[in-house]
Structures are given as C-alpha cells and as structure tokens.
C-alpha cells in the first residue's frame, strides 16, 4: 500500500486581487517540507460580495488567484506535475 501526502488549505480573500509581489510559498510549501502529491485549496469570497458580481459571474479575480497559485507551484516545486 503506497502513501500520498495531501496539503489542505483555506483562505478568505475578501474579494481583493493580490498585490503584484505576493508570495504564496510560505502557505503552499512551508520551509522544511517537501511538496505534497495533492493540493486541496479553498478560497472564500474570491469576488467582492456584491449582487452584481455574483449575478454576472465575475471571474477576473478567480483567474488572477489561480495564475498566482500555479506560478508559485511551478517555480517552487518544478519536479511535481501541477
């Protein structure tokens, strides 16, 4: 029976875009740990909670945060397949 390492995290973003130089490394890949096999990430309030954003399906922040997470993982754990 083989084992897998799973990292689970949740973050309330409060509907804001990340500032340019935000580094998610300390959250996704804490110092001294090896990259997990699976990441399970939850983002709450990824869009500002306004009726217009919710009704129109505003996805701009979703793309920005997704790109930021993927960039961090590809840079800091390039041996893994994300």
HELIX and SHEET records of a PDB file:
HELIX    1   1 UNK A   25  UNK A   28  1                                   4    
HELIX    2   2 UNK A   51  UNK A   56  1                                   6    
HELIX    3   3 UNK A   60  UNK A   76  1                                  17    
SHEET    1   A 2 UNK A   6  UNK A  12  0                                        
SHEET    2   A 2 UNK A  38  UNK A  44  1                                        
END                                                                             
